[in-house]
């Protein structure tokens, strides 16, 4: 698949357990991830200025993406419904595409 053919982000709703490490691995079978990097944020609502968390990413070539949040990051998330998205970025030539978007449900932590 060519990068320019990405037309629409895929809906990806996730459940995060407050205070637990969050790791999800996905195979993007039709894309070669060489030369790409990723960014993604969680916010209360789409228009909010405050970023509650930023995902960390590992790319295993040719096409595996791992999305991560540490236990310290998830501990700081409010136990409520939030929104998130993930963008794929290439620097040269410049290209940005939102590939995933959706809701984040954070379940509260009891054990601290």
ROKE-69771 format. One record per residue: residue in one letter; x, y, z of N, C-alpha, C, O, CB in turn. Coordinates in steps of 0.1 Angstrom, whole numbers. Glycine has a CB too. Example, Ala and Ser with C-alpha at 12.3 -4.5 7.8 and 13.67 -1.06 7.14 Angstrom:
% residues 2
res A, nc1 132, nc2 -57, nc3 78, cac1 123, cac2 -45, cac3 78, cc1 132, cc2 -33, cc3 78, oc1 142, oc2 -33, oc3 85, cbc1 113, cbc2 -45, cbc3 90
res S, nc1 128, nc2 -22, nc3 71, cac1 137, cac2 -11, cac3 71, cc1 129, cc2 0, cc3 79, oc1 134, oc2 11, oc3 80, cbc1 141, cbc2 -6, cbc3 57
This chain:
% residues 112
res X, nc1 9, nc2 -12, nc3 0, cac1 0, cac2 0, cac3 0, cc1 9, cc2 12, cc3 0, oc1 19, oc2 13, oc3 7, cbc1 -10, cbc2 0, cbc3 12
res X, nc1 6, nc2 22, nc3 -8, cac1 13, cac2 34, cac3 -9, cc1 7, cc2 44, cc3 2, oc1 -4, oc2 43, oc3 6, cbc1 11, cbc2 41, cbc3 -23
res X, nc1 16, nc2 52, nc3 9, cac1 12, cac2 61, cac3 19, cc1 1, cc2 70, cc3 15, oc1 -8, oc2 73, oc3 22, cbc1 24, cbc2 69, cbc3 24
res X, nc1 2, nc2 75, nc3 2, cac1 -8, cac2 85, cac3 -3, cc1 -21, cc2 79, cc3 -4, oc1 -31, oc2 86, oc3 -6, cbc1 -3, cbc2 90, cbc3 -16
res X, nc1 -23, nc2 66, nc3 -4, cac1 -36, cac2 59, cac3 -5, cc1 -43, cc2 58, cc3 8, oc1 -55, oc2 54, oc3 8, cbc1 -34, cbc2 45, cbc3 -11
res X, nc1 -37, nc2 62, nc3 19, cac1 -44, cac2 62, cac3 32, cc1 -55, cc2 73, cc3 32, oc1 -51, oc2 85, oc3 32, cbc1 -34, cbc2 63, cbc3 44
res X, nc1 -67, nc2 70, nc3 33, cac1 -78, cac2 79, cac3 31, cc1 -85, cc2 83, cc3 45, oc1 -89, oc2 94, oc3 47, cbc1 -88, cbc2 74, cbc3 22
res X, nc1 -85, nc2 73, nc3 54, cac1 -93, cac2 74, cac3 66, cc1 -87, cc2 66, cc3 77, oc1 -82, oc2 55, oc3 75, cbc1 -107, cbc2 70, cbc3 64
res X, nc1 -87, nc2 72, nc3 89, cac1 -82, cac2 65, cac3 101, cc1 -91, cc2 54, cc3 105, oc1 -103, oc2 55, oc3 103, cbc1 -80, cbc2 75, cbc3 113
res X, nc1 -86, nc2 43, nc3 110, cac1 -93, cac2 31, cac3 115, cc1 -97, cc2 34, cc3 129, oc1 -90, oc2 39, oc3 137, cbc1 -85, cbc2 18, cbc3 114
res X, nc1 -110, nc2 31, nc3 133, cac1 -114, cac2 32, cac3 146, cc1 -108, cc2 22, cc3 155, oc1 -108, oc2 10, oc3 152, cbc1 -130, cbc2 31, cbc3 147
res X, nc1 -102, nc2 27, nc3 166, cac1 -95, cac2 18, cac3 176, cc1 -98, cc2 23, cc3 190, oc1 -92, oc2 32, oc3 195, cbc1 -79, cbc2 18, cbc3 173
res X, nc1 -108, nc2 16, nc3 196, cac1 -112, cac2 19, cac3 209, cc1 -104, cc2 10, cc3 219, oc1 -103, oc2 -2, oc3 216, cbc1 -127, cbc2 17, cbc3 212
res X, nc1 -99, nc2 16, nc3 229, cac1 -90, cac2 8, cac3 239, cc1 -95, cc2 9, cc3 253, oc1 -101, oc2 20, oc3 257, cbc1 -76, cbc2 11, cbc3 237
res X, nc1 -92, nc2 -1, nc3 261, cac1 -95, cac2 0, cac3 275, cc1 -81, cc2 -1, cc3 282, oc1 -73, oc2 -9, oc3 279, cbc1 -104, cbc2 -12, cbc3 280
res X, nc1 -79, nc2 9, nc3 291, cac1 -66, cac2 10, cac3 298, cc1 -69, cc2 9, cc3 313, oc1 -78, oc2 15, oc3 318, cbc1 -59, cbc2 24, cbc3 295
res X, nc1 -61, nc2 1, nc3 319, cac1 -63, cac2 -1, cac3 334, cc1 -53, cc2 9, cc3 341, oc1 -41, oc2 8, oc3 339, cbc1 -60, cbc2 -16, cbc3 338
res X, nc1 -59, nc2 18, nc3 348, cac1 -51, cac2 28, cac3 355, cc1 -41, cc2 21, cc3 364, oc1 -43, oc2 12, oc3 371, cbc1 -61, cbc2 37, cbc3 364
res X, nc1 -28, nc2 26, nc3 362, cac1 -17, cac2 21, cac3 370, cc1 -10, cc2 8, cc3 365, oc1 -1, oc2 3, oc3 371, cbc1 -22, cbc2 18, cbc3 384
res X, nc1 -15, nc2 4, nc3 353, cac1 -9, cac2 -8, cac3 347, cc1 -2, cc2 -4, cc3 334, oc1 -6, oc2 5, oc3 327, cbc1 -20, cbc2 -19, cbc3 344
res X, nc1 8, nc2 -12, nc3 331, cac1 15, cac2 -10, cac3 318, cc1 6, cc2 -13, cc3 306, oc1 -1, oc2 -23, oc3 307, cbc1 28, cbc2 -18, cbc3 317
res X, nc1 6, nc2 -5, nc3 296, cac1 -3, cac2 -7, cac3 284, cc1 7, cc2 -10, cc3 273, oc1 15, oc2 -1, oc3 269, cbc1 -12, cbc2 5, cbc3 282
res X, nc1 5, nc2 -22, nc3 267, cac1 13, cac2 -25, cac3 255, cc1 4, cc2 -32, cc3 245, oc1 -3, oc2 -42, oc3 248, cbc1 25, cbc2 -34, cbc3 258
res X, nc1 3, nc2 -27, nc3 233, cac1 -4, cac2 -34, cac3 222, cc1 5, cc2 -34, cc3 210, oc1 11, oc2 -24, oc3 206, cbc1 -18, cbc2 -26, cbc3 219
res X, nc1 5, nc2 -46, nc3 204, cac1 13, cac2 -48, cac3 191, cc1 4, cc2 -50, cc3 180, oc1 -6, oc2 -58, oc3 181, cbc1 23, cbc2 -59, cbc3 193
res X, nc1 7, nc2 -44, nc3 169, cac1 -2, cac2 -46, cac3 157, cc1 7, cc2 -48, cc3 145, oc1 18, oc2 -41, oc3 143, cbc1 -12, cbc2 -34, cbc3 155
res X, nc1 2, nc2 -56, nc3 136, cac1 9, cac2 -58, cac3 123, cc1 2, cc2 -49, cc3 113, oc1 -10, oc2 -51, oc3 110, cbc1 10, cbc2 -73, cbc3 119
res X, nc1 9, nc2 -40, nc3 107, cac1 4, cac2 -32, cac3 96, cc1 9, cc2 -38, cc3 83, oc1 18, oc2 -34, oc3 76, cbc1 9, cbc2 -17, cbc3 97
res X, nc1 3, nc2 -50, nc3 79, cac1 8, cac2 -59, cac3 69, cc1 10, cc2 -52, cc3 56, oc1 19, oc2 -57, oc3 48, cbc1 -2, cbc2 -70, cbc3 68
res X, nc1 2, nc2 -42, nc3 52, cac1 3, cac2 -37, cac3 39, cc1 13, cc2 -25, cc3 38, oc1 15, oc2 -19, oc3 27, cbc1 -11, cbc2 -32, cbc3 35
res X, nc1 19, nc2 -21, nc3 49, cac1 28, cac2 -10, cac3 49, cc1 42, cc2 -14, cc3 53, oc1 44, oc2 -22, oc3 63, cbc1 23, cbc2 1, cbc3 59
res X, nc1 52, nc2 -9, nc3 47, cac1 66, cac2 -10, cac3 51, cc1 69, cc2 2, cc3 60, oc1 68, oc2 14, oc3 55, cbc1 76, cbc2 -11, cbc3 39
res X, nc1 72, nc2 0, nc3 72, cac1 74, cac2 12, cac3 82, cc1 88, cc2 18, cc3 81, oc1 90, oc2 27, oc3 89, cbc1 71, cbc2 7, cbc3 96
res X, nc1 96, nc2 13, nc3 73, cac1 110, cac2 19, cac3 71, cc1 109, cc2 34, cc3 68, oc1 102, oc2 38, oc3 59, cbc1 118, cbc2 12, cbc3 61
res X, nc1 115, nc2 42, nc3 76, cac1 115, cac2 57, cac3 74, cc1 104, cc2 64, cc3 80, oc1 102, oc2 76, oc3 78, cbc1 116, cbc2 59, cbc3 59
res X, nc1 95, nc2 57, nc3 87, cac1 83, cac2 63, cac3 93, cc1 85, cc2 64, cc3 108, oc1 92, oc2 56, oc3 114, cbc1 70, cbc2 55, cbc3 89
res X, nc1 79, nc2 74, nc3 114, cac1 78, cac2 74, cac3 129, cc1 63, cc2 78, cc3 132, oc1 55, oc2 81, oc3 124, cbc1 88, cbc2 85, cbc3 135
res X, nc1 60, nc2 76, nc3 145, cac1 46, cac2 77, cac3 150, cc1 45, cc2 86, cc3 162, oc1 54, oc2 88, oc3 170, cbc1 41, cbc2 63, cbc3 153
res X, nc1 33, nc2 93, nc3 163, cac1 30, cac2 101, cac3 174, cc1 15, cc2 99, cc3 177, oc1 7, oc2 96, oc3 168, cbc1 33, cbc2 116, cbc3 171
res X, nc1 12, nc2 100, nc3 190, cac1 -2, cac2 98, cac3 194, cc1 -4, cc2 103, cc3 208, oc1 5, oc2 103, oc3 217, cbc1 -5, cbc2 83, cbc3 194
res X, nc1 -16, nc2 109, nc3 210, cac1 -19, cac2 115, cac3 223, cc1 -33, cc2 111, cc3 228, oc1 -41, oc2 107, oc3 220, cbc1 -19, cbc2 130, cbc3 221
res X, nc1 -35, nc2 112, nc3 241, cac1 -48, cac2 110, cac3 247, cc1 -52, cc2 124, cc3 254, oc1 -44, oc2 130, oc3 260, cbc1 -47, cbc2 99, cbc3 258
res X, nc1 -64, nc2 127, nc3 251, cac1 -70, cac2 140, cac3 257, cc1 -84, cc2 137, cc3 262, oc1 -90, oc2 127, oc3 259, cbc1 -70, cbc2 151, cbc3 247
res X, nc1 -89, nc2 146, nc3 270, cac1 -103, cac2 144, cac3 275, cc1 -113, cc2 145, cc3 264, oc1 -122, oc2 137, oc3 263, cbc1 -106, cbc2 155, cbc3 286
res X, nc1 -112, nc2 155, nc3 256, cac1 -120, cac2 157, cac3 244, cc1 -112, cc2 162, cc3 233, oc1 -100, oc2 166, oc3 234, cbc1 -132, cbc2 168, cbc3 247
res X, nc1 -117, nc2 161, nc3 221, cac1 -109, cac2 165, cac3 209, cc1 -104, cc2 179, cc3 209, oc1 -92, oc2 181, oc3 205, cbc1 -118, cbc2 164, cbc3 196
res X, nc1 -111, nc2 189, nc3 214, cac1 -107, cac2 203, cac3 215, cc1 -98, cc2 207, cc3 226, oc1 -94, oc2 218, oc3 227, cbc1 -119, cbc2 211, cbc3 214
res X, nc1 -96, nc2 198, nc3 236, cac1 -89, cac2 201, cac3 248, cc1 -74, cc2 204, cc3 245, oc1 -68, oc2 198, oc3 236, cbc1 -89, cbc2 190, cbc3 258
res X, nc1 -69, nc2 214, nc3 251, cac1 -54, cac2 218, cac3 250, cc1 -46, cc2 208, cc3 258, oc1 -34, oc2 205, oc3 254, cbc1 -52, cbc2 232, cbc3 255
res X, nc1 -50, nc2 203, nc3 269, cac1 -42, cac2 195, cac3 278, cc1 -41, cc2 181, cc3 272, oc1 -50, oc2 174, oc3 269, cbc1 -49, cbc2 194, cbc3 292
res X, nc1 -28, nc2 177, nc3 271, cac1 -25, cac2 163, cac3 267, cc1 -23, cc2 155, cc3 280, oc1 -15, oc2 158, oc3 288, cbc1 -11, cbc2 163, cbc3 258
res X, nc1 -31, nc2 145, nc3 281, cac1 -31, cac2 136, cac3 293, cc1 -20, cc2 126, cc3 293, oc1 -14, oc2 122, oc3 303, cbc1 -44, cbc2 129, cbc3 295
res X, nc1 -17, nc2 121, nc3 281, cac1 -6, cac2 111, cac3 279, cc1 -2, cc2 111, cc3 264, oc1 -10, oc2 114, oc3 255, cbc1 -10, cbc2 97, cbc3 283
res X, nc1 11, nc2 108, nc3 262, cac1 16, cac2 106, cac3 248, cc1 21, cc2 91, cc3 247, oc1 29, oc2 87, oc3 256, cbc1 27, cbc2 116, cbc3 245
res X, nc1 17, nc2 85, nc3 237, cac1 21, cac2 71, cac3 235, cc1 36, cc2 71, cc3 231, oc1 41, oc2 80, oc3 226, cbc1 13, cbc2 65, cbc3 223
res X, nc1 42, nc2 60, nc3 235, cac1 56, cac2 56, cac3 230, cc1 54, cc2 45, cc3 220, oc1 45, oc2 37, oc3 220, cbc1 65, cbc2 52, cbc3 242
res X, nc1 64, nc2 45, nc3 210, cac1 62, cac2 35, cac3 199, cc1 76, cc2 27, cc3 197, oc1 86, oc2 33, oc3 199, cbc1 58, cbc2 42, cbc3 186
res X, nc1 74, nc2 15, nc3 194, cac1 85, cac2 7, cac3 189, cc1 81, cc2 2, cc3 175, oc1 70, oc2 -3, oc3 173, cbc1 89, cbc2 -5, cbc3 198
res X, nc1 90, nc2 3, nc3 165, cac1 88, cac2 -2, cac3 152, cc1 97, cc2 -14, cc3 149, oc1 109, oc2 -12, oc3 151, cbc1 89, cbc2 9, cbc3 141
res X, nc1 92, nc2 -25, nc3 145, cac1 100, cac2 -37, cac3 141, cc1 97, cc2 -38, cc3 127, oc1 86, oc2 -42, oc3 122, cbc1 96, cbc2 -50, cbc3 150
res X, nc1 108, nc2 -36, nc3 119, cac1 106, cac2 -37, cac3 104, cc1 104, cc2 -51, cc3 100, oc1 109, oc2 -60, oc3 106, cbc1 119, cbc2 -31, cbc3 97
res X, nc1 96, nc2 -53, nc3 90, cac1 91, cac2 -43, cac3 81, cc1 78, cc2 -37, cc3 85, oc1 75, oc2 -26, oc3 80, cbc1 90, cbc2 -49, cbc3 67
res X, nc1 70, nc2 -43, nc3 93, cac1 56, cac2 -38, cac3 95, cc1 49, cc2 -40, cc3 108, oc1 37, oc2 -41, oc3 109, cbc1 47, cbc2 -44, cbc3 84
res X, nc1 57, nc2 -41, nc3 119, cac1 51, cac2 -43, cac3 132, cc1 53, cc2 -30, cc3 141, oc1 64, oc2 -25, oc3 142, cbc1 57, cbc2 -55, cbc3 139
res X, nc1 41, nc2 -26, nc3 146, cac1 41, cac2 -14, cac3 155, cc1 37, cc2 -17, cc3 169, oc1 27, oc2 -24, oc3 170, cbc1 32, cbc2 -3, cbc3 149
res X, nc1 44, nc2 -13, nc3 179, cac1 41, cac2 -15, cac3 193, cc1 38, cc2 -2, cc3 199, oc1 46, oc2 7, oc3 198, cbc1 52, cbc2 -23, cbc3 201
res X, nc1 26, nc2 -1, nc3 205, cac1 21, cac2 11, cac3 212, cc1 22, cc2 9, cc3 227, oc1 17, oc2 -1, oc3 232, cbc1 7, cbc2 15, cbc3 207
res X, nc1 28, nc2 19, nc3 234, cac1 30, cac2 17, cac3 248, cc1 27, cc2 29, cc3 257, oc1 29, oc2 40, oc3 253, cbc1 45, cbc2 12, cbc3 251
res X, nc1 23, nc2 26, nc3 269, cac1 22, cac2 36, cac3 280, cc1 28, cc2 29, cc3 292, oc1 25, oc2 17, oc3 295, cbc1 8, cbc2 41, cbc3 283
res X, nc1 36, nc2 36, nc3 300, cac1 41, cac2 30, cac3 313, cc1 31, cc2 30, cc3 323, oc1 20, oc2 37, oc3 322, cbc1 54, cbc2 38, cbc3 318
res X, nc1 33, nc2 23, nc3 334, cac1 24, cac2 23, cac3 345, cc1 23, cc2 36, cc3 352, oc1 12, oc2 40, oc3 356, cbc1 28, cbc2 12, cbc3 356
res X, nc1 34, nc2 44, nc3 352, cac1 33, cac2 58, cac3 357, cc1 24, cc2 67, cc3 349, oc1 17, oc2 75, oc3 354, cbc1 47, cbc2 64, cbc3 358
res X, nc1 24, nc2 65, nc3 335, cac1 16, cac2 73, cac3 327, cc1 1, cc2 69, cc3 329, oc1 -7, oc2 78, oc3 330, cbc1 20, cbc2 71, cbc3 312
res X, nc1 -2, nc2 56, nc3 329, cac1 -16, cac2 53, cac3 331, cc1 -22, cc2 56, cc3 345, oc1 -34, oc2 58, oc3 346, cbc1 -18, cbc2 38, cbc3 328
res X, nc1 -13, nc2 56, nc3 355, cac1 -17, cac2 60, cac3 368, cc1 -22, cc2 74, cc3 369, oc1 -31, oc2 78, oc3 377, cbc1 -5, cbc2 58, cbc3 378
res X, nc1 -17, nc2 83, nc3 360, cac1 -21, cac2 97, cac3 360, cc1 -33, cc2 100, cc3 351, oc1 -39, oc2 111, oc3 352, cbc1 -10, cbc2 105, cbc3 354
res X, nc1 -38, nc2 90, nc3 344, cac1 -50, cac2 91, cac3 336, cc1 -63, cc2 91, cc3 345, oc1 -64, oc2 83, oc3 353, cbc1 -51, cbc2 80, cbc3 325
res X, nc1 -72, nc2 100, nc3 342, cac1 -84, cac2 100, cac3 350, cc1 -93, cc2 88, cc3 346, oc1 -93, oc2 84, oc3 334, cbc1 -92, cbc2 113, cbc3 348
res X, nc1 -100, nc2 82, nc3 355, cac1 -108, cac2 70, cac3 352, cc1 -121, cc2 75, cc3 346, oc1 -131, oc2 77, oc3 353, cbc1 -111, cbc2 62, cbc3 366
res X, nc1 -121, nc2 77, nc3 333, cac1 -132, cac2 82, cac3 326, cc1 -131, cc2 79, cc3 311, oc1 -121, oc2 73, oc3 307, cbc1 -135, cbc2 97, cbc3 328
res X, nc1 -140, nc2 84, nc3 303, cac1 -139, cac2 82, cac3 288, cc1 -131, cc2 93, cc3 282, oc1 -133, oc2 105, oc3 285, cbc1 -153, cbc2 81, cbc3 282
res X, nc1 -121, nc2 90, nc3 274, cac1 -112, cac2 99, cac3 268, cc1 -112, cc2 97, cc3 253, oc1 -119, oc2 88, oc3 248, cbc1 -98, cbc2 98, cbc3 274
res X, nc1 -104, nc2 105, nc3 246, cac1 -102, cac2 103, cac3 231, cc1 -87, cc2 102, cc3 228, oc1 -79, oc2 107, oc3 236, cbc1 -109, cbc2 114, cbc3 223
res X, nc1 -84, nc2 96, nc3 217, cac1 -70, cac2 95, cac3 213, cc1 -69, cc2 93, cc3 198, oc1 -79, oc2 90, oc3 191, cbc1 -63, cbc2 83, cbc3 220
res X, nc1 -57, nc2 95, nc3 193, cac1 -54, cac2 92, cac3 179, cc1 -39, cc2 89, cc3 177, oc1 -31, oc2 93, oc3 186, cbc1 -59, cbc2 103, cbc3 169
res X, nc1 -36, nc2 83, nc3 166, cac1 -22, cac2 80, cac3 163, cc1 -19, cc2 84, cc3 149, oc1 -27, oc2 81, oc3 140, cbc1 -18, cbc2 65, cbc3 165
res X, nc1 -8, nc2 91, nc3 147, cac1 -5, cac2 96, cac3 133, cc1 9, cc2 89, cc3 129, oc1 17, oc2 87, oc3 137, cbc1 -3, cbc2 111, cbc3 133
res X, nc1 9, nc2 87, nc3 116, cac1 21, cac2 81, cac3 110, cc1 28, cc2 93, cc3 103, oc1 21, oc2 101, oc3 96, cbc1 18, cbc2 70, cbc3 100
res X, nc1 41, nc2 95, nc3 105, cac1 48, cac2 106, cac3 99, cc1 61, cc2 102, cc3 92, oc1 68, oc2 93, oc3 95, cbc1 52, cbc2 116, cbc3 111
res X, nc1 63, nc2 109, nc3 81, cac1 75, cac2 107, cac3 73, cc1 81, cc2 121, cc3 71, oc1 74, oc2 131, oc3 68, cbc1 73, cbc2 100, cbc3 59
res X, nc1 94, nc2 123, nc3 73, cac1 100, cac2 136, cac3 72, cc1 104, cc2 140, cc3 58, oc1 102, oc2 152, oc3 55, cbc1 113, cbc2 136, cbc3 81
res X, nc1 109, nc2 131, nc3 50, cac1 113, cac2 134, cac3 36, cc1 109, cc2 124, cc3 26, oc1 114, oc2 113, oc3 27, cbc1 128, cbc2 136, cbc3 36
res X, nc1 100, nc2 127, nc3 17, cac1 93, cac2 140, cac3 16, cc1 82, cc2 140, cc3 28, oc1 77, oc2 130, oc3 32, cbc1 86, cbc2 142, cbc3 3
res X, nc1 78, nc2 152, nc3 32, cac1 69, cac2 154, cac3 43, cc1 56, cc2 147, cc3 41, oc1 50, oc2 149, oc3 30, cbc1 67, cbc2 169, cbc3 46
res X, nc1 51, nc2 140, nc3 51, cac1 38, cac2 133, cac3 50, cc1 33, cc2 130, cc3 64, oc1 41, oc2 125, oc3 72, cbc1 40, cbc2 120, cbc3 41
res X, nc1 20, nc2 132, nc3 66, cac1 14, cac2 129, cac3 79, cc1 0, cc2 123, cc3 76, oc1 -7, oc2 128, oc3 68, cbc1 12, cbc2 141, cbc3 88
res X, nc1 -3, nc2 112, nc3 82, cac1 -16, cac2 105, cac3 81, cc1 -21, cc2 100, cc3 94, oc1 -13, oc2 93, oc3 101, cbc1 -16, cbc2 94, cbc3 71
res X, nc1 -33, nc2 104, nc3 98, cac1 -39, cac2 98, cac3 110, cc1 -43, cc2 84, cc3 106, oc1 -51, oc2 82, oc3 97, cbc1 -51, cbc2 107, cbc3 116
res X, nc1 -38, nc2 74, nc3 114, cac1 -41, cac2 60, cac3 110, cc1 -51, cc2 53, cc3 120, oc1 -58, oc2 44, oc3 116, cbc1 -28, cbc2 52, cbc3 109
res X, nc1 -51, nc2 58, nc3 132, cac1 -60, cac2 52, cac3 142, cc1 -66, cc2 63, cc3 150, oc1 -60, oc2 74, oc3 153, cbc1 -53, cbc2 42, cbc3 152
res X, nc1 -79, nc2 62, nc3 155, cac1 -86, cac2 71, cac3 163, cc1 -97, cc2 64, cc3 171, oc1 -102, oc2 54, oc3 166, cbc1 -91, cbc2 83, cbc3 155
res X, nc1 -101, nc2 70, nc3 182, cac1 -112, cac2 64, cac3 189, cc1 -112, cc2 68, cc3 204, oc1 -107, oc2 79, oc3 207, cbc1 -111, cbc2 49, cbc3 189
res X, nc1 -119, nc2 60, nc3 211, cac1 -122, cac2 63, cac3 225, cc1 -112, cc2 55, cc3 234, oc1 -107, oc2 44, oc3 230, cbc1 -136, cbc2 59, cbc3 229
res X, nc1 -109, nc2 60, nc3 246, cac1 -101, cac2 53, cac3 256, cc1 -110, cc2 53, cc3 268, oc1 -114, oc2 63, oc3 273, cbc1 -87, cbc2 61, cbc3 259
res X, nc1 -112, nc2 41, nc3 273, cac1 -119, cac2 39, cac3 286, cc1 -108, cc2 35, cc3 296, oc1 -101, oc2 25, oc3 295, cbc1 -130, cbc2 28, cbc3 285
res X, nc1 -107, nc2 44, nc3 307, cac1 -98, cac2 41, cac3 317, cc1 -105, cc2 36, cc3 329, oc1 -114, oc2 42, oc3 335, cbc1 -90, cbc2 54, cbc3 321
res X, nc1 -102, nc2 24, nc3 334, cac1 -108, cac2 18, cac3 345, cc1 -100, cc2 21, cc3 358, oc1 -87, oc2 21, oc3 357, cbc1 -109, cbc2 2, cbc3 344
res X, nc1 -106, nc2 24, nc3 369, cac1 -99, cac2 29, cac3 381, cc1 -91, cc2 18, cc3 387, oc1 -94, oc2 7, oc3 388, cbc1 -108, cbc2 35, cbc3 391
res X, nc1 -79, nc2 23, nc3 393, cac1 -71, cac2 14, cac3 401, cc1 -75, cc2 14, cc3 415, oc1 -79, oc2 24, oc3 421, cbc1 -56, cbc2 19, cbc3 400
res X, nc1 -74, nc2 2, nc3 421, cac1 -78, cac2 0, cac3 435, cc1 -65, cc2 -1, cc3 443, oc1 -63, oc2 5, oc3 453, cbc1 -87, cbc2 -11, cbc3 438
res X, nc1 -56, nc2 -10, nc3 439, cac1 -44, cac2 -13, cac3 446, cc1 -33, cc2 -3, cc3 442, oc1 -31, oc2 0, oc3 430, cbc1 -39, cbc2 -28, cbc3 442
res X, nc1 -27, nc2 3, nc3 452, cac1 -17, cac2 13, cac3 449, cc1 -4, cc2 10, cc3 457, oc1 5, oc2 18, oc3 456, cbc1 -22, cbc2 27, cbc3 453
